[in-house]
Amino acid sequence: MEELVLKNDFYEWAYSDFLVNNQRGHLAEYIIAKALNTVSQKRLEWDPFDIKYKNLKIEVKSCAYIQAWEQKDFSKISFDIAPTRLFDMETEHYCEECKRQADLYIFCLLKHKDRETINPLLLKQWVFYIVPTSFLNLNFNKQKRISLSKLQKNNIPELSFAEIKKYIDNLKFN
């Protein structure tokens, strides 16, 4: 019983502020894992992608207008899409090829803009954009970031939590 209390106290003490970028990112990964019913796959910090769903490797990125620190203005929304070099665990070296490692990117936006009522645990405060990596490679080649406005200009639909799984299940890949 004491161990459980200590564990819960630790989580509350260390990881309760989901406005902190890395914690919000972990929460976004969990939200997507819940949407895809893959929470039994434990999160691995240094994997080249975040979630495996069916035969898809998925990269999850998050962003928010409101940050943990004081702000004069809302944050500008953009997501990391930089190609990376895969670390080979067997050789303990990075591969030469620099590319996007996942098949699909899910951009998670904590869209709520009121600091007094923001709660990242409320799914209604999030929206999601799902983009095949092939689309990013074709249209944004070696670009390192993609803005929300670019997603919108390219008619990437804004989805709710409830729409994520169905949308992915209906995607057609070449």
C-alpha positions in Angstrom: 0.0 0.0 0.0 2.8 2.4 0.9 4.5 1.8 -2.5 1.3 2.6 -4.4 0.8 5.8 -2.4 4.4 6.8 -3.1 4.0 6.0 -6.8 0.8 8.1 -7.1 2.4 10.9 -5.1 5.4 10.8 -7.4 3.3 11.1 -10.5 1.3 14.0 -9.0 4.5 15.7 -7.9 6.5 15.2 -11.1 4.0 14.9 -14.0 0.8 16.7 -13.2 1.4 19.8 -15.3 0.3 18.9 -18.8 1.0 22.4 -20.1 4.8 21.5 -20.0 5.8 20.6 -23.5 7.2 17.1 -23.0 4.4 16.1 -20.6 1.8 17.4 -23.0 3.5 15.4 -25.8 3.4 12.2 -23.7 -0.3 12.9 -23.0 -1.0 13.4 -26.7 0.7 10.0 -27.4 -1.5 8.4 -24.7 -4.7 10.0 -26.2 -3.8 8.6 -29.6 -3.1 5.2 -28.1 -6.5 5.3 -26.4 -8.2 6.3 -29.7 -6.6 3.4 -31.5 -6.9 0.9 -28.6 -3.2 0.4 -28.4 -2.5 1.4 -24.8 -1.3 -2.1 -24.0 1.8 -1.2 -26.0 4.0 0.6 -23.5 5.6 3.8 -24.5 9.3 3.6 -25.4 11.3 6.8 -25.1 13.8 6.3 -27.9 11.8 4.5 -30.5 11.9 5.9 -34.0 8.1 6.3 -33.9 5.5 6.6 -31.2 2.7 4.1 -31.8 2.3 0.9 -33.9 -1.2 0.5 -35.2 -1.9 -2.5 -37.4 0.9 -2.3 -39.9 1.4 1.5 -39.5 4.1 3.3 -37.7 2.7 6.6 -36.2 4.5 9.7 -35.1 2.5 11.9 -32.7 3.3 15.6 -32.3 1.6 18.1 -30.0 1.3 21.8 -29.7 -0.8 24.3 -27.7 -1.7 28.0 -27.8 -1.1 28.2 -24.0 2.2 27.1 -22.4 3.2 26.4 -18.8 5.1 29.8 -18.6 3.6 33.3 -18.7 2.9 34.6 -22.2 2.0 37.9 -23.7 0.5 36.2 -26.8 -0.7 32.8 -27.8 2.0 30.5 -29.2 2.2 30.2 -32.9 1.2 26.7 -33.9 3.7 24.5 -35.8 4.8 20.9 -35.6 8.1 19.2 -35.9 8.3 17.1 -39.1 12.1 17.0 -39.4 13.6 13.9 -41.1 15.8 12.0 -38.7 18.6 9.4 -38.8 17.6 6.1 -37.3 19.7 4.7 -34.4 20.7 1.1 -35.1 20.7 -0.7 -31.7 22.8 -3.6 -33.1 25.6 -1.5 -34.4 25.1 1.3 -31.9 25.5 3.9 -34.7 23.1 6.2 -36.6 22.1 5.2 -40.1 23.4 7.4 -42.9 19.9 8.0 -44.4 18.0 10.9 -43.0 14.2 10.4 -43.4 10.9 10.5 -41.7 10.6 7.2 -39.8 6.8 6.8 -39.5 4.1 6.1 -42.1 1.7 8.6 -40.6 1.9 11.8 -38.5 -0.8 12.8 -36.1 -0.7 16.4 -35.1 -2.5 17.0 -31.8 -3.5 20.6 -31.0 -4.6 21.6 -27.5 -6.8 24.3 -29.0 -8.3 25.8 -25.8 -7.3 29.5 -25.4 -8.4 30.4 -21.8 -5.7 29.9 -19.2 -8.3 29.8 -16.4 -10.2 26.9 -17.8 -7.6 25.0 -19.8 -7.5 21.3 -19.0 -5.5 19.0 -21.2 -7.3 16.0 -19.8 -10.6 17.1 -21.5 -10.7 15.7 -25.0 -13.0 18.4 -26.2 -10.2 20.9 -25.8 -8.1 19.0 -28.5 -8.2 18.7 -32.2 -6.2 16.3 -34.4 -4.8 16.4 -38.0 -3.7 13.2 -39.6 -1.2 13.3 -42.4 0.5 10.4 -44.3 4.2 10.7 -44.4 4.1 10.3 -48.2 2.1 13.6 -48.3 4.7 15.4 -46.2 7.6 14.0 -48.3 5.9 15.0 -51.5 4.8 18.5 -50.4 7.3 19.5 -47.7 10.3 17.4 -48.6 13.2 18.2 -46.1 11.2 20.9 -44.3 11.6 20.7 -40.5 8.3 22.2 -39.3 4.8 22.5 -40.6 2.5 25.3 -39.5 -1.2 24.9 -38.7 -2.0 27.3 -41.5 -0.1 25.0 -44.0 -2.2 22.0 -42.8 -5.4 24.1 -43.3 -4.3 25.4 -46.7 -3.7 21.8 -47.8 -7.3 20.8 -46.7 -6.1 18.5 -43.9 -9.3 17.9 -42.0 -9.6 18.8 -38.3 -10.8 15.8 -36.4 -12.2 15.1 -32.9 -10.9 12.3 -30.7 -13.9 10.1 -31.7 -13.0 10.4 -35.4 -9.3 9.4 -35.2 -9.6 5.6 -35.5 -12.2 5.6 -38.3 -10.2 8.2 -40.3 -7.0 6.1 -40.1 -8.9 2.9 -40.9 -10.2 4.5 -44.0 -6.9 5.9 -45.3 -5.6 4.4 -48.5 -1.9 4.0 -48.8 0.0 3.4 -52.1 
